[in-house]
């Protein structure tokens, strides 16, 4: 893995990449805000009420489904035949008050010459709410969400094949794409398809990232510092 802050070869990224693809939660916004932890708590609350479980058992089911299927909802759909729509409406009904308009990020995204897309295991509505709160919704051409993926979540390769089709990526142009993600295991299928990958550093995922380092091209502490190094290198 190459850290942008220490890599003298990081330059001309606008010339190198035509497709810039971003994960949403804990990638576009700072993990430390705790927004996704609130989504996770809502999942536990829904599971607890729907299956009449206590807190501990609900968390265990939630965790087991996530580990087995890459998405709690996917596991609940397959093993428990749960209806995804009420679940998604409930878990994404969270407060976004700490997400303010981010002029710096908007400016950096505006410097990207290629196409910009969001690739998320969440819903379009959730993504739109977050991006609008940050003032960057208009920066993205496509939001590929969990419904577009037929509820098949990253890191399942089938999700990437569907994303690849919707974003008009093929064997000729996929090497001109770059994918930003905070979950290291979600970068492996992207790299195997031929995309360049960027891991957003976080302590929760650090051991996994170390194991999967061969699938990670670049790393950085947060999306703004990474994009700043990519897009403003020529000014130094």
Backbone torsions as a table, in degrees:
resi	resn	phi	psi	omega
1	UNK	NA	142.8	179.3
2	UNK	-111.1	127.6	174.0
3	UNK	-86.5	129.0	-178.6
4	UNK	-57.6	-37.5	-175.2
5	UNK	-65.1	-21.7	-177.2
6	UNK	-117.2	6.4	-173.3
7	UNK	-107.2	108.1	-175.7
8	UNK	-74.1	-8.7	-177.9
9	UNK	-89.8	-1.7	-177.4
10	UNK	-79.2	100.7	178.4
11	UNK	-159.4	162.2	176.3
12	UNK	58.1	37.8	-179.8
13	UNK	-68.0	-31.8	177.1
14	UNK	-65.5	-30.7	177.3
15	UNK	-79.8	-27.6	-174.7
16	UNK	-83.4	-32.4	-173.4
17	UNK	-122.6	133.6	177.1
18	UNK	-102.5	-19.2	-177.9
19	UNK	-127.2	119.6	-179.7
20	UNK	-113.8	114.5	-172.0
21	UNK	-118.7	128.2	-173.1
22	UNK	-121.9	132.7	164.2
23	UNK	-65.4	164.2	-178.2
24	UNK	-99.8	-77.6	-172.4
25	UNK	-64.3	129.9	179.1
26	UNK	66.8	9.3	174.7
27	UNK	-116.6	-57.5	177.9
28	UNK	-68.5	-34.8	176.6
29	UNK	-119.1	164.2	-174.3
30	UNK	-70.5	127.7	177.4
31	UNK	-54.3	-35.8	-175.3
32	UNK	-67.8	-11.3	176.4
33	UNK	-68.0	-24.2	175.6
34	UNK	81.2	11.0	-178.2
35	UNK	-62.0	-46.2	-177.9
36	UNK	-68.8	-27.5	175.7
37	UNK	-64.4	-32.6	176.6
38	UNK	-70.6	-36.8	175.0
39	UNK	-61.8	-43.6	179.4
40	UNK	-62.0	-39.8	178.0
41	UNK	-64.4	-36.3	177.3
42	UNK	-66.7	-35.0	175.6
43	UNK	-60.9	-47.4	179.6
44	UNK	-59.7	-43.3	-179.3
45	UNK	-62.2	-42.7	179.8
46	UNK	-65.3	-46.9	-179.8
47	UNK	-61.2	-41.7	179.8
48	UNK	-58.9	-47.4	-178.4
49	UNK	-74.7	-41.0	-175.7
50	UNK	-66.8	-40.8	-176.8
51	UNK	-102.1	3.9	179.7
52	UNK	55.4	54.5	-179.3
53	UNK	-111.3	159.3	171.8
54	UNK	-80.0	172.3	-174.8
55	UNK	-57.7	-47.2	-176.6
56	UNK	-63.6	-45.0	-179.0
57	UNK	-68.3	-35.4	177.6
58	UNK	-64.4	-43.4	178.8
59	UNK	-65.1	-38.5	178.9
60	UNK	-63.4	-44.9	178.3
61	UNK	-63.6	-43.7	178.7
62	UNK	-59.1	-47.7	-178.9
63	UNK	-66.0	-42.1	-179.0
64	UNK	-64.4	-40.7	179.2
65	UNK	-66.4	-38.5	178.8
66	UNK	-65.1	-46.0	-178.5
67	UNK	-64.3	-36.5	-175.2
68	UNK	-80.4	-35.4	-172.2
69	UNK	-119.7	-6.2	-179.5
70	UNK	83.2	-8.9	178.3
71	UNK	-154.8	125.8	-179.3
72	UNK	-55.0	-45.2	-178.2
73	UNK	-59.9	-42.0	-179.1
74	UNK	-58.4	-44.4	178.6
75	UNK	-64.3	-41.8	179.8
76	UNK	-66.3	-34.0	177.3
77	UNK	-67.4	-42.9	-176.5
78	UNK	-75.0	-46.0	-172.6
79	UNK	-93.5	-25.9	-176.0
80	UNK	-117.3	-1.6	178.0
81	UNK	57.8	36.4	-177.5
82	UNK	-76.0	147.3	175.5
83	UNK	-79.4	121.9	-173.8
84	UNK	-70.5	-31.0	-172.3
85	UNK	-62.8	-52.2	177.9
86	UNK	-61.3	-36.4	178.5
87	UNK	-60.7	-50.4	-176.9
88	UNK	-65.2	-40.0	178.1
89	UNK	-61.3	-40.8	-177.5
90	UNK	-70.7	-49.5	-171.8
91	UNK	-70.9	-26.4	-179.4
92	UNK	-92.9	5.3	176.4
93	UNK	-85.2	73.3	-177.1
94	UNK	-124.4	161.8	-179.2
95	UNK	-79.5	130.8	178.7
96	UNK	-107.7	18.5	-169.2
97	UNK	-59.6	-26.8	-179.2
98	UNK	-81.8	-7.1	178.9
99	UNK	-91.5	101.8	179.4
100	UNK	-99.5	167.6	176.4
101	UNK	-58.0	128.1	-175.9
102	UNK	-110.1	91.5	-176.8
103	UNK	-63.9	-39.2	-179.0
104	UNK	-61.5	-47.8	180.0
105	UNK	-65.5	-40.7	178.6
106	UNK	-60.2	-42.1	179.2
107	UNK	-63.8	-43.8	179.9
108	UNK	-65.1	-44.9	178.2
109	UNK	-61.5	-34.3	179.4
110	UNK	-67.3	-19.4	179.2
111	UNK	-82.6	-11.9	178.9
112	UNK	-74.5	128.1	-177.6
113	UNK	-85.8	-26.4	-177.4
114	UNK	-83.3	-176.9	178.1
115	UNK	-75.1	140.1	-179.7
116	UNK	-117.3	132.3	-177.9
117	UNK	-136.8	156.4	171.9
118	UNK	-106.9	134.8	177.4
119	UNK	-126.4	105.6	-171.1
120	UNK	-132.3	150.3	171.9
121	UNK	-82.3	-2.1	177.3
122	UNK	-92.8	-170.2	-178.6
123	UNK	-94.5	162.2	174.7
124	UNK	-57.8	-43.2	-178.5
125	UNK	-60.5	-44.9	178.7
126	UNK	-62.4	-45.1	179.3
127	UNK	-62.7	-45.1	-179.4
128	UNK	-61.2	-43.1	179.5
129	UNK	-60.2	-43.4	-179.7
130	UNK	-67.5	-48.8	-177.0
131	UNK	-64.7	-37.0	176.9
132	UNK	-67.9	-40.0	178.4
133	UNK	-61.0	-31.7	-179.3
134	UNK	-91.5	-4.1	178.6
135	UNK	74.5	25.4	-175.4
136	UNK	-126.1	11.6	-177.3
137	UNK	-57.9	-40.4	-176.7
138	UNK	-71.7	-9.4	-179.1
139	UNK	-76.4	-15.4	-173.3
140	UNK	-111.4	135.6	-179.5
141	UNK	-82.2	-37.7	-175.1
142	UNK	-135.6	138.9	168.1
143	UNK	-115.9	111.6	177.4
144	UNK	-95.3	111.4	-173.0
145	UNK	-111.5	-176.1	-174.7
146	UNK	-64.9	-28.1	177.8
147	UNK	-72.3	-38.5	175.8
148	UNK	-59.6	-31.6	-178.4
149	UNK	-89.8	13.3	-178.9
150	UNK	55.2	36.3	178.4
151	UNK	63.6	21.3	173.0
152	UNK	-97.8	119.6	-169.5
153	UNK	-95.2	154.6	163.4
154	UNK	-55.5	140.0	9.1
155	UNK	-98.0	21.4	177.0
156	UNK	-60.5	125.1	-178.9
157	UNK	-55.1	-30.4	-179.6
158	UNK	-62.7	-31.8	176.6
159	UNK	-64.2	-40.0	-179.1
160	UNK	-69.4	-35.6	178.7
161	UNK	-64.4	-39.3	178.3
162	UNK	-69.7	-40.4	176.6
163	UNK	-61.8	-44.4	-179.7
164	UNK	-57.9	-42.0	-179.7
165	UNK	-66.8	-45.3	-177.5
166	UNK	-66.6	-33.5	-178.7
167	UNK	-88.2	6.0	178.8
168	UNK	58.2	41.2	174.2
169	UNK	-94.3	142.9	179.0
170	UNK	-143.4	-178.1	-176.0
171	UNK	-64.1	-19.5	-179.8
172	UNK	-85.7	-34.4	-174.5
173	UNK	-110.9	-4.6	-174.9
174	UNK	-67.3	-24.2	176.9
175	UNK	-70.7	-10.9	177.1
176	UNK	-98.8	21.2	179.2
177	UNK	-117.7	152.2	-179.9
178	UNK	-138.3	135.3	-172.3
179	UNK	-119.9	128.3	-178.4
180	UNK	-107.9	130.5	-172.4
181	UNK	-158.7	143.8	178.4
182	UNK	-91.0	-17.5	-179.2
183	UNK	-99.4	112.2	-170.9
184	UNK	-59.1	-40.5	-177.4
185	UNK	-64.5	-21.1	178.4
186	UNK	-78.2	-10.9	178.1
187	UNK	-86.4	-24.6	-176.9
188	UNK	-58.4	-52.0	179.8
189	UNK	-63.6	-34.2	178.8
190	UNK	-64.1	-43.9	179.4
191	UNK	-65.7	-38.7	179.5
192	UNK	-65.9	-25.3	176.3
193	UNK	-80.0	-14.2	178.9
194	UNK	111.1	5.0	178.8
195	UNK	-81.8	151.5	167.8
196	UNK	-79.5	151.8	-174.3
197	UNK	-131.2	147.9	178.5
198	UNK	-131.0	123.9	176.8
199	UNK	-98.0	126.4	173.7
200	UNK	-81.8	111.8	-172.3
201	UNK	-61.7	136.8	173.2
202	UNK	-158.0	145.9	-175.7
203	UNK	-65.4	-32.2	-178.7
204	UNK	-60.2	-33.0	-172.3
205	UNK	-110.2	7.4	-170.0
206	UNK	-66.1	-42.9	-179.8
207	UNK	-63.1	-41.7	178.5
208	UNK	-63.9	-41.0	179.3
209	UNK	-63.6	-37.0	179.3
210	UNK	-65.9	-39.4	178.2
211	UNK	-66.1	-36.3	-175.3
212	UNK	-100.8	23.3	-173.0
213	UNK	-58.3	-28.5	-179.0
214	UNK	-67.5	-16.3	-179.7
215	UNK	-99.9	3.4	-177.3
216	UNK	-114.7	120.0	-179.5
217	UNK	-84.1	-41.4	-175.9
218	UNK	-139.9	156.7	175.2
219	UNK	-137.8	163.2	175.1
220	UNK	-168.8	163.2	-173.1
221	UNK	-73.0	-29.1	-178.7
222	UNK	-163.0	164.4	-172.7
223	UNK	-63.4	-36.5	-177.3
224	UNK	-71.0	-40.7	178.9
225	UNK	-68.8	-35.1	178.2
226	UNK	-65.2	-51.1	-179.5
227	UNK	-63.9	-35.5	177.9
228	UNK	-61.3	-43.3	178.7
229	UNK	-68.8	-34.4	179.2
230	UNK	-71.5	-43.1	-167.4
231	UNK	-100.0	-11.4	-177.8
232	UNK	-121.1	13.1	-178.5
233	UNK	-59.4	-38.1	-174.2
234	UNK	-66.9	-13.8	-178.9
235	UNK	-82.1	-12.4	-173.8
236	UNK	-85.4	NA	NA
